[in-house]
Amino acid sequence: MELSAVLTPAPEGGYVAVNPETGTTTQGETVEEALNNLREATELYLEEFPLSVSGRSLLTTFQVSAHA
């Protein structure tokens, strides 16, 4: 099963990793570690709460106006 991962830099260093389809979230010092931790957390989640994915996720960006 192919799922999505969104990684963002963590304020304290490393990365926060989120799987949007399940909501599982974890972190790691490197991208590889964060993805491995997310894979493990998501597999554990799916053991308890099976998921039927009906299509691929779409990742896009949007802009907002910045106010000083």
N, CA, C and O atoms as a Maestro MAE file, in Angstrom:
{
 s_m_m2io_version
 :::
 2.0.0
}

f_m_ct {
 s_m_title
 :::
 protein
 m_atom[272] {
  # First column is atom index #
  i_m_mmod_type
  r_m_x_coord
  r_m_y_coord
  r_m_z_coord
  i_m_residue_number
  s_m_chain_name
  s_m_pdb_residue_name
  s_m_pdb_atom_name
  i_m_atomic_number
  :::
  1 25 0.856 -1.170 0.000 1 A "MET " " N  " 7
  2 3 0.000 0.000 0.000 1 A "MET " " CA " 6
  3 2 0.904 1.234 0.000 1 A "MET " " C  " 6
  4 15 1.822 1.344 0.813 1 A "MET " " O  " 8
  5 25 0.639 2.135 -0.896 2 A "GLU " " N  " 7
  6 3 1.419 3.369 -0.969 2 A "GLU " " CA " 6
  7 2 0.651 4.497 -0.295 2 A "GLU " " C  " 6
  8 15 -0.487 4.794 -0.661 2 A "GLU " " O  " 8
  9 25 1.286 5.121 0.694 3 A "LEU " " N  " 7
  10 3 0.677 6.218 1.438 3 A "LEU " " CA " 6
  11 2 1.553 7.461 1.318 3 A "LEU " " C  " 6
  12 15 2.666 7.394 0.796 3 A "LEU " " O  " 8
  13 25 1.056 8.571 1.792 4 A "SER " " N  " 7
  14 3 1.758 9.852 1.701 4 A "SER " " CA " 6
  15 2 2.505 10.163 2.990 4 A "SER " " C  " 6
  16 15 2.131 9.711 4.072 4 A "SER " " O  " 8
  17 25 3.565 10.943 2.849 5 A "ALA " " N  " 7
  18 3 4.313 11.444 3.998 5 A "ALA " " CA " 6
  19 2 4.613 12.915 3.764 5 A "ALA " " C  " 6
  20 15 5.053 13.305 2.682 5 A "ALA " " O  " 8
  21 25 4.374 13.724 4.778 6 A "VAL " " N  " 7
  22 3 4.718 15.145 4.736 6 A "VAL " " CA " 6
  23 2 5.732 15.378 5.848 6 A "VAL " " C  " 6
  24 15 5.452 15.118 7.018 6 A "VAL " " O  " 8
  25 25 6.911 15.869 5.475 7 A "LEU " " N  " 7
  26 3 7.964 16.129 6.446 7 A "LEU " " CA " 6
  27 2 8.221 17.620 6.533 7 A "LEU " " C  " 6
  28 15 8.329 18.304 5.515 7 A "LEU " " O  " 8
  29 25 8.317 18.119 7.753 8 A "THR " " N  " 7
  30 3 8.646 19.525 7.979 8 A "THR " " CA " 6
  31 2 9.773 19.597 9.004 8 A "THR " " C  " 6
  32 15 9.856 18.755 9.898 8 A "THR " " O  " 8
  33 25 10.637 20.597 8.878 9 A "PRO " " N  " 7
  34 3 11.695 20.748 9.875 9 A "PRO " " CA " 6
  35 2 11.097 21.020 11.261 9 A "PRO " " C  " 6
  36 15 10.172 21.820 11.399 9 A "PRO " " O  " 8
  37 25 11.627 20.356 12.268 10 A "ALA " " N  " 7
  38 3 11.174 20.563 13.645 10 A "ALA " " CA " 6
  39 2 11.948 21.727 14.259 10 A "ALA " " C  " 6
  40 15 13.140 21.875 13.987 10 A "ALA " " O  " 8
  41 25 11.307 22.547 15.074 11 A "PRO " " N  " 7
  42 3 11.986 23.695 15.695 11 A "PRO " " CA " 6
  43 2 13.228 23.293 16.488 11 A "PRO " " C  " 6
  44 15 14.208 24.037 16.525 11 A "PRO " " O  " 8
  45 25 13.190 22.116 17.125 12 A "GLU " " N  " 7
  46 3 14.312 21.669 17.946 12 A "GLU " " CA " 6
  47 2 15.354 20.894 17.145 12 A "GLU " " C  " 6
  48 15 16.331 20.400 17.709 12 A "GLU " " O  " 8
  49 25 15.151 20.785 15.836 13 A "GLY " " N  " 7
  50 3 16.053 20.027 14.970 13 A "GLY " " CA " 6
  51 2 15.398 18.750 14.501 13 A "GLY " " C  " 6
  52 15 14.465 18.259 15.135 13 A "GLY " " O  " 8
  53 25 15.868 18.214 13.415 14 A "GLY " " N  " 7
  54 3 15.278 17.004 12.863 14 A "GLY " " CA " 6
  55 2 14.026 17.331 12.072 14 A "GLY " " C  " 6
  56 15 13.850 18.455 11.603 14 A "GLY " " O  " 8
  57 25 13.149 16.328 11.928 15 A "TYR " " N  " 7
  58 3 11.952 16.472 11.109 15 A "TYR " " CA " 6
  59 2 10.736 15.874 11.801 15 A "TYR " " C  " 6
  60 15 10.843 14.888 12.531 15 A "TYR " " O  " 8
  61 25 9.593 16.474 11.566 16 A "VAL " " N  " 7
  62 3 8.304 15.921 11.965 16 A "VAL " " CA " 6
  63 2 7.711 15.308 10.710 16 A "VAL " " C  " 6
  64 15 7.691 15.939 9.654 16 A "VAL " " O  " 8
  65 25 7.226 14.075 10.824 17 A "ALA " " N  " 7
  66 3 6.650 13.363 9.685 17 A "ALA " " CA " 6
  67 2 5.188 13.037 9.982 17 A "ALA " " C  " 6
  68 15 4.856 12.552 11.063 17 A "ALA " " O  " 8
  69 25 4.321 13.311 9.009 18 A "VAL " " N  " 7
  70 3 2.878 13.091 9.155 18 A "VAL " " CA " 6
  71 2 2.379 12.281 7.974 18 A "VAL " " C  " 6
  72 15 2.769 12.523 6.832 18 A "VAL " " O  " 8
  73 25 1.511 11.314 8.256 19 A "ASN " " N  " 7
  74 3 0.813 10.588 7.205 19 A "ASN " " CA " 6
  75 2 -0.622 11.112 7.167 19 A "ASN " " C  " 6
  76 15 -1.397 10.836 8.083 19 A "ASN " " O  " 8
  77 25 -0.994 11.869 6.117 20 A "PRO " " N  " 7
  78 3 -2.323 12.483 6.075 20 A "PRO " " CA " 6
  79 2 -3.479 11.479 6.030 20 A "PRO " " C  " 6
  80 15 -4.561 11.770 6.539 20 A "PRO " " O  " 8
  81 25 -3.269 10.323 5.440 21 A "GLU " " N  " 7
  82 3 -4.365 9.357 5.320 21 A "GLU " " CA " 6
  83 2 -4.787 8.786 6.665 21 A "GLU " " C  " 6
  84 15 -5.965 8.486 6.861 21 A "GLU " " O  " 8
  85 25 -3.852 8.631 7.594 22 A "THR " " N  " 7
  86 3 -4.171 8.043 8.898 22 A "THR " " CA " 6
  87 2 -4.045 9.037 10.049 22 A "THR " " C  " 6
  88 15 -4.612 8.823 11.121 22 A "THR " " O  " 8
  89 25 -3.309 10.117 9.832 23 A "GLY " " N  " 7
  90 3 -3.068 11.080 10.904 23 A "GLY " " CA " 6
  91 2 -1.895 10.704 11.790 23 A "GLY " " C  " 6
  92 15 -1.606 11.413 12.754 23 A "GLY " " O  " 8
  93 25 -1.206 9.601 11.486 24 A "THR " " N  " 7
  94 3 -0.058 9.239 12.310 24 A "THR " " CA " 6
  95 2 1.044 10.285 12.149 24 A "THR " " C  " 6
  96 15 1.283 10.802 11.058 24 A "THR " " O  " 8
  97 25 1.695 10.577 13.250 25 A "THR " " N  " 7
  98 3 2.727 11.613 13.296 25 A "THR " " CA " 6
  99 2 3.891 11.108 14.131 25 A "THR " " C  " 6
  100 15 3.696 10.456 15.157 25 A "THR " " O  " 8
  101 25 5.097 11.412 13.687 26 A "THR " " N  " 7
  102 3 6.288 11.035 14.434 26 A "THR " " CA " 6
  103 2 7.409 11.996 14.070 26 A "THR " " C  " 6
  104 15 7.173 12.992 13.387 26 A "THR " " O  " 8
  105 25 8.616 11.709 14.516 27 A "GLN " " N  " 7
  106 3 9.740 12.578 14.198 27 A "GLN " " CA " 6
  107 2 11.009 11.764 14.092 27 A "GLN " " C  " 6
  108 15 11.036 10.586 14.447 27 A "GLN " " O  " 8
  109 25 12.058 12.395 13.605 28 A "GLY " " N  " 7
  110 3 13.367 11.761 13.505 28 A "GLY " " CA " 6
  111 2 14.430 12.812 13.283 28 A "GLY " " C  " 6
  112 15 14.133 13.926 12.852 28 A "GLY " " O  " 8
  113 25 15.662 12.461 13.575 29 A "GLU " " N  " 7
  114 3 16.772 13.394 13.403 29 A "GLU " " CA " 6
  115 2 17.099 13.624 11.931 29 A "GLU " " C  " 6
  116 15 17.580 14.698 11.570 29 A "GLU " " O  " 8
  117 25 16.847 12.634 11.077 30 A "THR " " N  " 7
  118 3 17.109 12.744 9.641 30 A "THR " " CA " 6
  119 2 15.821 12.420 8.893 30 A "THR " " C  " 6
  120 15 14.871 11.895 9.474 30 A "THR " " O  " 8
  121 25 15.795 12.737 7.597 31 A "VAL " " N  " 7
  122 3 14.632 12.392 6.774 31 A "VAL " " CA " 6
  123 2 14.419 10.887 6.801 31 A "VAL " " C  " 6
  124 15 13.291 10.421 6.964 31 A "VAL " " O  " 8
  125 25 15.490 10.128 6.643 32 A "GLU " " N  " 7
  126 3 15.387 8.660 6.636 32 A "GLU " " CA " 6
  127 2 14.822 8.131 7.954 32 A "GLU " " C  " 6
  128 15 13.945 7.267 7.951 32 A "GLU " " O  " 8
  129 25 15.316 8.644 9.071 33 A "GLU " " N  " 7
  130 3 14.826 8.205 10.377 33 A "GLU " " CA " 6
  131 2 13.360 8.587 10.567 33 A "GLU " " C  " 6
  132 15 12.569 7.788 11.068 33 A "GLU " " O  " 8
  133 25 13.000 9.799 10.169 34 A "ALA " " N  " 7
  134 3 11.606 10.233 10.301 34 A "ALA " " CA " 6
  135 2 10.680 9.346 9.465 34 A "ALA " " C  " 6
  136 15 9.601 8.970 9.925 34 A "ALA " " O  " 8
  137 25 11.098 9.011 8.239 35 A "LEU " " N  " 7
  138 3 10.272 8.143 7.392 35 A "LEU " " CA " 6
  139 2 10.171 6.731 7.959 35 A "LEU " " C  " 6
  140 15 9.096 6.132 7.937 35 A "LEU " " O  " 8
  141 25 11.270 6.198 8.462 36 A "ASN " " N  " 7
  142 3 11.229 4.869 9.074 36 A "ASN " " CA " 6
  143 2 10.317 4.851 10.291 36 A "ASN " " C  " 6
  144 15 9.550 3.907 10.480 36 A "ASN " " O  " 8
  145 25 10.399 5.898 11.124 37 A "ASN " " N  " 7
  146 3 9.525 5.986 12.293 37 A "ASN " " CA " 6
  147 2 8.064 6.123 11.876 37 A "ASN " " C  " 6
  148 15 7.178 5.546 12.507 37 A "ASN " " O  " 8
  149 25 7.812 6.888 10.812 38 A "LEU " " N  " 7
  150 3 6.438 7.056 10.324 38 A "LEU " " CA " 6
  151 2 5.901 5.746 9.769 38 A "LEU " " C  " 6
  152 15 4.739 5.405 9.991 38 A "LEU " " O  " 8
  153 25 6.737 5.015 9.053 39 A "ARG " " N  " 7
  154 3 6.321 3.710 8.522 39 A "ARG " " CA " 6
  155 2 5.919 2.778 9.658 39 A "ARG " " C  " 6
  156 15 4.875 2.129 9.597 39 A "ARG " " O  " 8
  157 25 6.752 2.713 10.695 40 A "GLU " " N  " 7
  158 3 6.461 1.849 11.834 40 A "GLU " " CA " 6
  159 2 5.178 2.278 12.552 40 A "GLU " " C  " 6
  160 15 4.335 1.439 12.869 40 A "GLU " " O  " 8
  161 25 5.030 3.567 12.806 41 A "ALA " " N  " 7
  162 3 3.833 4.061 13.494 41 A "ALA " " CA " 6
  163 2 2.574 3.803 12.670 41 A "ALA " " C  " 6
  164 15 1.532 3.445 13.218 41 A "ALA " " O  " 8
  165 25 2.672 3.984 11.365 42 A "THR " " N  " 7
  166 3 1.508 3.791 10.491 42 A "THR " " CA " 6
  167 2 1.142 2.318 10.399 42 A "THR " " C  " 6
  168 15 -0.040 1.976 10.396 42 A "THR " " O  " 8
  169 25 2.142 1.437 10.323 43 A "GLU " " N  " 7
  170 3 1.852 -0.001 10.299 43 A "GLU " " CA " 6
  171 2 1.140 -0.429 11.576 43 A "GLU " " C  " 6
  172 15 0.194 -1.215 11.525 43 A "GLU " " O  " 8
  173 25 1.588 0.083 12.718 44 A "LEU " " N  " 7
  174 3 0.923 -0.243 13.989 44 A "LEU " " CA " 6
  175 2 -0.508 0.292 14.010 44 A "LEU " " C  " 6
  176 15 -1.423 -0.391 14.472 44 A "LEU " " O  " 8
  177 25 -0.696 1.496 13.517 45 A "TYR " " N  " 7
  178 3 -2.032 2.088 13.442 45 A "TYR " " CA " 6
  179 2 -2.947 1.231 12.566 45 A "TYR " " C  " 6
  180 15 -4.090 0.959 12.934 45 A "TYR " " O  " 8
  181 25 -2.438 0.809 11.405 46 A "LEU " " N  " 7
  182 3 -3.258 0.052 10.455 46 A "LEU " " CA " 6
  183 2 -3.607 -1.346 10.967 46 A "LEU " " C  " 6
  184 15 -4.608 -1.923 10.541 46 A "LEU " " O  " 8
  185 25 -2.798 -1.896 11.873 47 A "GLU " " N  " 7
  186 3 -3.145 -3.177 12.492 47 A "GLU " " CA " 6
  187 2 -4.445 -3.048 13.280 47 A "GLU " " C  " 6
  188 15 -5.256 -3.973 13.310 47 A "GLU " " O  " 8
  189 25 -4.633 -1.907 13.908 48 A "GLU " " N  " 7
  190 3 -5.813 -1.665 14.741 48 A "GLU " " CA " 6
  191 2 -6.971 -1.056 13.953 48 A "GLU " " C  " 6
  192 15 -8.135 -1.349 14.224 48 A "GLU " " O  " 8
  193 25 -6.644 -0.207 12.977 49 A "PHE " " N  " 7
  194 3 -7.659 0.526 12.216 49 A "PHE " " CA " 6
  195 2 -7.380 0.385 10.714 49 A "PHE " " C  " 6
  196 15 -6.765 1.267 10.114 49 A "PHE " " O  " 8
  197 25 -7.824 -0.707 10.112 50 A "PRO " " N  " 7
  198 3 -7.564 -0.921 8.673 50 A "PRO " " CA " 6
  199 2 -8.087 0.245 7.833 50 A "PRO " " C  " 6
  200 15 -9.073 0.892 8.185 50 A "PRO " " O  " 8
  201 25 -7.413 0.492 6.730 51 A "LEU " " N  " 7
  202 3 -7.724 1.618 5.864 51 A "LEU " " CA " 6
  203 2 -7.930 1.122 4.450 51 A "LEU " " C  " 6
  204 15 -7.147 0.316 3.947 51 A "LEU " " O  " 8
  205 25 -8.965 1.593 3.818 52 A "SER " " N  " 7
  206 3 -9.149 1.282 2.401 52 A "SER " " CA " 6
  207 2 -8.934 2.583 1.630 52 A "SER " " C  " 6
  208 15 -9.754 3.499 1.688 52 A "SER " " O  " 8
  209 25 -7.832 2.643 0.918 53 A "VAL " " N  " 7
  210 3 -7.479 3.842 0.166 53 A "VAL " " CA " 6
  211 2 -8.105 3.749 -1.213 53 A "VAL " " C  " 6
  212 15 -7.921 2.762 -1.925 53 A "VAL " " O  " 8
  213 25 -8.844 4.781 -1.584 54 A "SER " " N  " 7
  214 3 -9.519 4.770 -2.883 54 A "SER " " CA " 6
  215 2 -8.967 5.863 -3.783 54 A "SER " " C  " 6
  216 15 -9.706 6.742 -4.226 54 A "SER " " O  " 8
  217 25 -7.689 5.808 -4.047 55 A "GLY " " N  " 7
  218 3 -7.067 6.811 -4.896 55 A "GLY " " CA " 6
  219 2 -5.826 7.371 -4.248 55 A "GLY " " C  " 6
  220 15 -5.522 7.077 -3.092 55 A "GLY " " O  " 8
  221 25 -5.128 8.166 -4.991 56 A "ARG " " N  " 7
  222 3 -3.889 8.751 -4.505 56 A "ARG " " CA " 6
  223 2 -4.158 10.120 -3.914 56 A "ARG " " C  " 6
  224 15 -5.053 10.841 -4.356 56 A "ARG " " O  " 8
  225 25 -3.371 10.466 -2.912 57 A "SER " " N  " 7
  226 3 -3.463 11.797 -2.324 57 A "SER " " CA " 6
  227 2 -2.897 12.824 -3.288 57 A "SER " " C  " 6
  228 15 -2.054 12.501 -4.125 57 A "SER " " O  " 8
  229 25 -3.354 14.036 -3.173 58 A "LEU " " N  " 7
  230 3 -2.867 15.138 -3.982 58 A "LEU " " CA " 6
  231 2 -2.199 16.142 -3.066 58 A "LEU " " C  " 6
  232 15 -2.806 16.628 -2.112 58 A "LEU " " O  " 8
  233 25 -0.952 16.448 -3.358 59 A "LEU " " N  " 7
  234 3 -0.226 17.446 -2.590 59 A "LEU " " CA " 6
  235 2 -0.053 18.670 -3.463 59 A "LEU " " C  " 6
  236 15 0.428 18.576 -4.592 59 A "LEU " " O  " 8
  237 25 -0.443 19.809 -2.942 60 A "THR " " N  " 7
  238 3 -0.311 21.055 -3.670 60 A "THR " " CA " 6
  239 2 0.083 22.158 -2.695 60 A "THR " " C  " 6
  240 15 0.219 21.907 -1.497 60 A "THR " " O  " 8
  241 25 0.263 23.344 -3.186 61 A "THR " " N  " 7
  242 3 0.591 24.479 -2.327 61 A "THR " " CA " 6
  243 2 -0.378 25.611 -2.604 61 A "THR " " C  " 6
  244 15 -1.060 25.610 -3.629 61 A "THR " " O  " 8
  245 25 -0.444 26.565 -1.708 62 A "PHE " " N  " 7
  246 3 -1.258 27.771 -1.915 62 A "PHE " " CA " 6
  247 2 -0.571 28.923 -1.196 62 A "PHE " " C  " 6
  248 15 0.266 28.708 -0.319 62 A "PHE " " O  " 8
  249 25 -0.924 30.128 -1.566 63 A "GLN " " N  " 7
  250 3 -0.313 31.307 -0.964 63 A "GLN " " CA " 6
  251 2 -1.311 32.056 -0.102 63 A "GLN " " C  " 6
  252 15 -2.510 32.066 -0.381 63 A "GLN " " O  " 8
  253 25 -0.808 32.672 0.932 64 A "VAL " " N  " 7
  254 3 -1.607 33.574 1.760 64 A "VAL " " CA " 6
  255 2 -0.842 34.876 1.866 64 A "VAL " " C  " 6
  256 15 0.384 34.898 1.757 64 A "VAL " " O  " 8
  257 25 -1.559 35.946 2.077 65 A "SER " " N  " 7
  258 3 -0.881 37.240 2.212 65 A "SER " " CA " 6
  259 2 -0.283 37.339 3.604 65 A "SER " " C  " 6
  260 15 -0.908 36.943 4.587 65 A "SER " " O  " 8
  261 25 0.920 37.866 3.682 66 A "ALA " " N  " 7
  262 3 1.615 38.011 4.968 66 A "ALA " " CA " 6
  263 2 1.331 39.419 5.511 66 A "ALA " " C  " 6
  264 15 1.415 40.412 4.788 66 A "ALA " " O  " 8
  265 25 1.000 39.470 6.781 67 A "HIS " " N  " 7
  266 3 0.746 40.754 7.437 67 A "HIS " " CA " 6
  267 2 1.850 41.006 8.452 67 A "HIS " " C  " 6
  268 15 2.192 40.126 9.242 67 A "HIS " " O  " 8
  269 25 2.398 42.199 8.424 68 A "ALA " " N  " 7
  270 3 3.490 42.545 9.350 68 A "ALA " " CA " 6
  271 2 2.977 42.916 10.711 68 A "ALA " " C  " 6
  272 15 3.765 43.231 11.603 68 A "ALA " " O  " 8
  :::
 }
 m_bond[271] {
  # First column is bond index #
  i_m_from
  i_m_to
  i_m_order
  :::
  1 1 2 1
  2 2 3 1
  3 3 4 2
  4 3 5 1
  5 5 6 1
  6 6 7 1
  7 7 8 2
  8 7 9 1
  9 9 10 1
  10 10 11 1
  11 11 12 2
  12 11 13 1
  13 13 14 1
  14 14 15 1
  15 15 16 2
  16 15 17 1
  17 17 18 1
  18 18 19 1
  19 19 20 2
  20 19 21 1
  21 21 22 1
  22 22 23 1
  23 23 24 2
  24 23 25 1
  25 25 26 1
  26 26 27 1
  27 27 28 2
  28 27 29 1
  29 29 30 1
  30 30 31 1
  31 31 32 2
  32 31 33 1
  33 33 34 1
  34 34 35 1
  35 35 36 2
  36 35 37 1
  37 37 38 1
  38 38 39 1
  39 39 40 2
  40 39 41 1
  41 41 42 1
  42 42 43 1
  43 43 44 2
  44 43 45 1
  45 45 46 1
  46 46 47 1
  47 47 48 2
  48 47 49 1
  49 49 50 1
  50 50 51 1
  51 51 52 2
  52 51 53 1
  53 53 54 1
  54 54 55 1
  55 55 56 2
  56 55 57 1
  57 57 58 1
  58 58 59 1
  59 59 60 2
  60 59 61 1
  61 61 62 1
  62 62 63 1
  63 63 64 2
  64 63 65 1
  65 65 66 1
  66 66 67 1
  67 67 68 2
  68 67 69 1
  69 69 70 1
  70 70 71 1
  71 71 72 2
  72 71 73 1
  73 73 74 1
  74 74 75 1
  75 75 76 2
  76 75 77 1
  77 77 78 1
  78 78 79 1
  79 79 80 2
  80 79 81 1
  81 81 82 1
  82 82 83 1
  83 83 84 2
  84 83 85 1
  85 85 86 1
  86 86 87 1
  87 87 88 2
  88 87 89 1
  89 89 90 1
  90 90 91 1
  91 91 92 2
  92 91 93 1
  93 93 94 1
  94 94 95 1
  95 95 96 2
  96 95 97 1
  97 97 98 1
  98 98 99 1
  99 99 100 2
  100 99 101 1
  101 101 102 1
  102 102 103 1
  103 103 104 2
  104 103 105 1
  105 105 106 1
  106 106 107 1
  107 107 108 2
  108 107 109 1
  109 109 110 1
  110 110 111 1
  111 111 112 2
  112 111 113 1
  113 113 114 1
  114 114 115 1
  115 115 116 2
  116 115 117 1
  117 117 118 1
  118 118 119 1
  119 119 120 2
  120 119 121 1
  121 121 122 1
  122 122 123 1
  123 123 124 2
  124 123 125 1
  125 125 126 1
  126 126 127 1
  127 127 128 2
  128 127 129 1
  129 129 130 1
  130 130 131 1
  131 131 132 2
  132 131 133 1
  133 133 134 1
  134 134 135 1
  135 135 136 2
  136 135 137 1
  137 137 138 1
  138 138 139 1
  139 139 140 2
  140 139 141 1
  141 141 142 1
  142 142 143 1
  143 143 144 2
  144 143 145 1
  145 145 146 1
  146 146 147 1
  147 147 148 2
  148 147 149 1
  149 149 150 1
  150 150 151 1
  151 151 152 2
  152 151 153 1
  153 153 154 1
  154 154 155 1
  155 155 156 2
  156 155 157 1
  157 157 158 1
  158 158 159 1
  159 159 160 2
  160 159 161 1
  161 161 162 1
  162 162 163 1
  163 163 164 2
  164 163 165 1
  165 165 166 1
  166 166 167 1
  167 167 168 2
  168 167 169 1
  169 169 170 1
  170 170 171 1
  171 171 172 2
  172 171 173 1
  173 173 174 1
  174 174 175 1
  175 175 176 2
  176 175 177 1
  177 177 178 1
  178 178 179 1
  179 179 180 2
  180 179 181 1
  181 181 182 1
  182 182 183 1
  183 183 184 2
  184 183 185 1
  185 185 186 1
  186 186 187 1
  187 187 188 2
  188 187 189 1
  189 189 190 1
  190 190 191 1
  191 191 192 2
  192 191 193 1
  193 193 194 1
  194 194 195 1
  195 195 196 2
  196 195 197 1
  197 197 198 1
  198 198 199 1
  199 199 200 2
  200 199 201 1
  201 201 202 1
  202 202 203 1
  203 203 204 2
  204 203 205 1
  205 205 206 1
  206 206 207 1
  207 207 208 2
  208 207 209 1
  209 209 210 1
  210 210 211 1
  211 211 212 2
  212 211 213 1
  213 213 214 1
  214 214 215 1
  215 215 216 2
  216 215 217 1
  217 217 218 1
  218 218 219 1
  219 219 220 2
  220 219 221 1
  221 221 222 1
  222 222 223 1
  223 223 224 2
  224 223 225 1
  225 225 226 1
  226 226 227 1
  227 227 228 2
  228 227 229 1
  229 229 230 1
  230 230 231 1
  231 231 232 2
  232 231 233 1
  233 233 234 1
  234 234 235 1
  235 235 236 2
  236 235 237 1
  237 237 238 1
  238 238 239 1
  239 239 240 2
  240 239 241 1
  241 241 242 1
  242 242 243 1
  243 243 244 2
  244 243 245 1
  245 245 246 1
  246 246 247 1
  247 247 248 2
  248 247 249 1
  249 249 250 1
  250 250 251 1
  251 251 252 2
  252 251 253 1
  253 253 254 1
  254 254 255 1
  255 255 256 2
  256 255 257 1
  257 257 258 1
  258 258 259 1
  259 259 260 2
  260 259 261 1
  261 261 262 1
  262 262 263 1
  263 263 264 2
  264 263 265 1
  265 265 266 1
  266 266 267 1
  267 267 268 2
  268 267 269 1
  269 269 270 1
  270 270 271 1
  271 271 272 2
  :::
 }
}
